Amino acid sequence: MQKMILFWLVLLYLGCSPSQTTPTLTSTEIPQLLDRAPGIQNGLEWDRIQNKYAALKQAINQKEELQKSKLELAQLFTLEARVTGEHGHYYPAAKQVLQEILEDTTTPKEIRFMALTTLAGVQLSLHEFSTALQTGRDAYALNPYNAQIHGVLVDAMVELGKYEEAVKVADQMVAIRPDIRSYARVSYLREIHGLPKEAIEAMQLAAMAGAPGSEEKAWALYQLGKMCQRYNEPKQAEEVFQYIMEERPEYPFAIAALADLAADKGDYEQAEALLKKACGIIPEVSFYESLALLYQKTARQEEAQQLVPEILAMLKDDEENGHRMNLEYAAVHEQLRQDYDQALHYLMEAYQERPDNIEVNQRLAELYLKQGHPEQAKPYIEKAQRTNSKNPAIVAL
């Protein structure tokens, strides 16, 4: 879940200032814009994206406001990564362009700041949390009054388990700019600290602050619905997910969420149809995992196992393109292959990277308890519960 939350928070359009510098990209080197599937073109949105890409490509070739154009191109790629799920293409593309900006000693301060902020966001999405925190601090040193860089720092601190620091930075962010991004981060931190009612209220504010039909508003509403579902309000959750579909038809995360609700009600046929529909829209690995788990739940083990190689191939593709997938690999080995030793291997890798993160500790505790090792689970339970989170999965440990 943190991965999905983080995925939205750190990949947003950023403003920037014009600049001129020596080009390094040529027309043949500018990374490609991949075609969107029909279900996620969202009317005129895809036309605007294609026109924007063409204009930026022309500006780069003609050396018009070159660094500004490169920055906007990198930000466009991060948006497309979020919308299309084509992480393996767009994250390396964004990093390539951003590194060119940062390696140029003539890059103006404001462009450098925005490039560092955007790069930190990409690093977060690739689960390079410590690196992202340092990149974010480098950006903060250039401009400590920007709300977006505060958001990046909050995200990195949360992933690394630095929750008290994250709260302070989030408060500063809201003071600078109370908007969808800052309210969403307040919501996540309130839930982490055991305030689900207040977390839901903050996410409602975030959704209200979003532009109708926008991807970022859809994501905020999706998080709102998942919180309602998590805290035993399935009717409200369904209403939220259906509302998303009214504003942004074919939104795959809402479709998959409705599938989860259908499965909870025992309507497995509807759940399967919805999950297959979501899988057909974007290559999001969690949709395939949910489908395999649904097959397991309905005694269709052979069909579940047929999906495992495809899921592992998707994870490998992400990994080969710089995405750390320890928790995702652990889930596949634990839930779909019942290979607890391999699951533990991946969870311990995640733990070594961020030993104070409550989700990582929760997952380790759950695995040890499943294996019948309560004493080994105990220290991880204590760490997972130290923020007094009311998340039912953590409370149940």
N, C-alpha and C positions, 0 to 999 in steps of 0.2 A: 504493500500500500504506500509506504514512504516513497518507493521508487516512482509511482504514478503521481503522487503529490508533487514531488520534486520536479518531475518531468515538466509539468505545467509552469511552476513558479519561476524557473530560471531561464525560460526561453521566451522573452517578450521583445517587441520592437522597442528600440531605444533611439532617442533623438541624437543628433550629432551636428558638428560644425564643418563648414567647407575647408578644404586644404588642397595644396598642390604639392606633388612630390614626384620622384622618379619612378616610372612603372616597372613592375616585374612580371605581372600577368600579361599574357598575350591572349588574343581571341581564342586560340585553340586550347589554352590552358585554363580558361575560366570554367569552373565546374558546371556540369549540366543541370538544368532544371528538369526533374523527372515529371512525366505526365501524371496527373492525379486520376485515380479511379473515378468513374462517373458519380458514385454515391457520395463522394466527399468534395465534389467541385463547388457545391453550395452556391449555385446560381452565378451571379456576377463576381463573386469572390475570386474564383479561379482565373477569370479574365483579367482582373486587376493584378493578380500575382504574376501572370505571364507578361503583361504589359510592363510591370515594374521591373521584372528580370531583364526584359529586352532593353529597357531604357538604361539600366545600370550597366549592362554589358557594353552598350554603345558608349556610355560615358567613360568607362574604363579604357576601352580601345582608343578613344579620342582624348584621353587624359584630362577629362573635365571633372574638376573637384574630385580628384582621383581617390584620395584617402577616404573622403566622405562616401563616395560611391562604393568602395570596397567594404566599408563598415556596414552600409545598408545591405549589401549583398550577403554578407555573413549573417546578418540578422534575418534576412529573408530565408536563408537556408535553415536556421534554427526553427523558424516558424514551420517550414515544410516538414522538418523532422517530426515535430509534434503532431501535425495534422495527418501526415501520410504514414507514419511509422517506419519510414525508410531511414533508420538511424545510421546504418552502415554506409550510406552514401552521403548524407547531409552533414553529419558531425565532422568527418574528416575534411569535407569541403569547407565548412565554416572555419575550422582550425587553420587550414592552409591560408585562407585569406587573412585571417586575424594575425597570424604569425608574420605575414608580409608587412602589415601595418606596423607591428611592434618592432620589427627588425630595422625599420627605416628611421634613422636618427633625426630626420627632418619632420617627422610626424608631430603635429601640434599637440599641445598638452591635452586639450579637451578631446580630441580624437583618440589619443593614446588612452585616456581615462575610459572612454566608452568601449574601446577595443578590449582593454583589460577586464572590464565589467562583463562584457559579452563572452569573452574567453572563459572567465570563471564560471559563468552559467553553463557553458558547454562542458567544462570539466566536472561540474556537479552532475550533469546528466549522464556522464560517463562513469560516475561513481569514483572519481578521483578527488575525494573529499578534502584531504589534507592539502593537496596541491591547489585546489580551488580556494581554500581559505587563505592561503598565502597570496595567490593572485588577487583575491578580493581585497586583501590588506594593502597590496601594492596600489590598487586602484583607489582605495579609500585615502591613501596618503596624498593622492593628487586632487581629490575633491571629497571632503568629508561631509558635504552638505547635500549630497544627492540621495534621494530615497531608494533608487534602484540598487545602489551598491550596498546599502543597509540590508536590503532583501537578500542579496547574495550571501552576505555575511551571516544572516540569520539561518539560511538554509544549510550552509556549511557547518555552523555550530550545532544545529539540531542533529545533523547526520553523525557528527562526531561526539554527540552526547554532552555538549557544553550548553546545557539548557538554561542555566541562570544567566550566562552571558547573552544567550539568544534573546531572552526576555528583555534585557536592557536595550539591546540594539533594535528590537522590534518596537519598543516604546518610542525610541528616537525616530524610527521610520514613520510611524503614525503621525508624530508631531510635525514632521517635514511635509508629508503628503498622505492624508487619509483617503485611500482609494482601494480598488479591488485587490491590489497586490498586498498592501499593508494589512487590510482587514483579514485576508486569507491567512497570513502568517500569524496574526493574533489568534485566530481560530485554532490553528494547529497547536500552538503553544498552550492555549487554554485546555485543549483536550489532553495533551501530554501531562498537564498538572492537575488532572482530575476534575475538570469543570466542563462536563459535556453540554450542559444547558447553555452556558455562556459561550462555548465554542460554536454551537449551532447558531446562536444569535449573531456572532461575529461573521460567520459564513453567509448568513442571510444579508448582512450589510455588504459583504463583498459582492454577492450576486447582484444586489440592487445597484451597485456602482458600475456594473459592467454594461457595455453597449449591447442592445438587443440583437440576438443572432450571432454574436461574436463567439469565437472559439474559447476565449478566456472566460466569458460569462458561462458558457456551457460547462466548462471544467469546474468552475466554482459551484454551480448548481449540482454537478455530479458529486462533488465532495460533500455538499450538504445532504444529498440523498443517501450517500453511503453512511454518513453519521447517523441519520435517522434510522437506517437499517441496522446499524451496529447497536444502537441503544433501544431496540425493540419497538420501533415505530414503522412497521413495514408499509402501512397504508399511506403515511405521509411520504415515505421514500418513493413509492410508486408514483404518487402524484407529481413529485419533483422530476422524476425521470421522464414521465410523459410530457411534462411541460417543456423539458429540454427538446424533445422530439418535435414539438410544435414550433419552437424557435429555430432549431437547427436540425432538420430532418436527416435521418441516416447517421446521426452522431453515434459512432460505434461503441463508445464507452457506456452510453446510456442504454443501448441495445443489450450489451453484455450484462449490465446491472439488472435490467428487467428479466433477463434469463435467470440470474441468481434468485430473484424473488419468485419466479415461476417454479424453480427447483425446490425452494423452501416450502412452497405450497403443495408439492408433490406432482406438479404438472410438468413431468419430465419431457413429454413430447414438445410442448411449447418452449421449454428451456433449450432443448437441443436445436430447434429451428432458429431461435434467436441467436444462439452462440454461433451457429454456422453462418448466419447472416453477418454477424460482426466479423468473423474470420474472413469473410469474402470482401470486406471493405478495406481493412488495413492489416498488415502482417504483425499484429500484436501478440506476442508469445503467451501472455496471460490468458487470452481467449482460447487458445489451443489447449492450454493446461486445464482450464475450466471444463472444456469439452471432454477431455480425457478422464477427468475426475467424475464427470457426469456418467460416462460410460461405465466406470468402475461402480458407481453407486447403483446403477441399474443392471448389474451382473452381466456386463458386456466387456469382460476383461480382454478378450482378443482384440476388439476394436480400440480399447484404451491403449494397449501395447503397440498397436500399429501406428499410433500417433507419436509415441515416444521418440523414435528416430528423427521425425520431422521437428519436434520441439527442440531436441538436442542440436540439430543442425542450425536452427534459428539462433540458439544461444551461442553456438560456435561462431556464427557469422558476426554477431554483435561483438563477441570477445575479440575476434581477429581485427575488428575495426576500433579497438581501444576501449571497449565497454567492459567494465568489471562486473561479472555476473555470478558472484559467489552465492548469494542468497537464492537466486533463481535456479542455479544448478542444484543446490541443496534441496529445494522443494521438489524438483523432479525425482531425485534419487530417493527422497524420503517417502513421498506420497504416491509416486507412480511405479517406482522400481522396488520399493521396500528395502533399499540398500542403505541401511542406517550408518554403516561405517563410512561410506562415500559421502553421505549427507553430512556427517560429523566433520569430515575433512574440509568440506567447503565452508561450513559454519565457523569452524575454527580459523580459517583464513580470514573470514569477515571479522571475526572477533579480534584478531591480531591488528587489523586495520583500524577498528573503532570499538574498543572494549567497553566504552561507556554508553553506547547506544542501546536504548531499552528494547528496541525491536530485535536486535541481534541477540541480546540476552534472553529475551522471551523465547526465541526460536531454539536456542540451545537448551533452555530449561524444558521446553516441550519435548524435545527429542530424547533427553535423558529420562524424563518421566515415562515416555512411551516405551523405553527400553527397560524400565523397572529399576532405575538408578536414582532414587530420590536424594541421596546424599550428594551425589555429583551435581544434581540439578540445583541444590540449595543456594550456592553463591550466585548463580545466574538469576534465580528467582528474586533474591534480594536486590540485585541491581535492576532488574526489570521493573520492580515495584517501587523503586525509591522515589519516583516523582508523584506517587499516589494516583496514577492513572486509573480511570474507571473503565478502561477498555475491557470488555468482558473476557477476552482472551488472556489478558494479563491478570485480571482478578482471579481467574479460574486456576492459576498455577498453584 
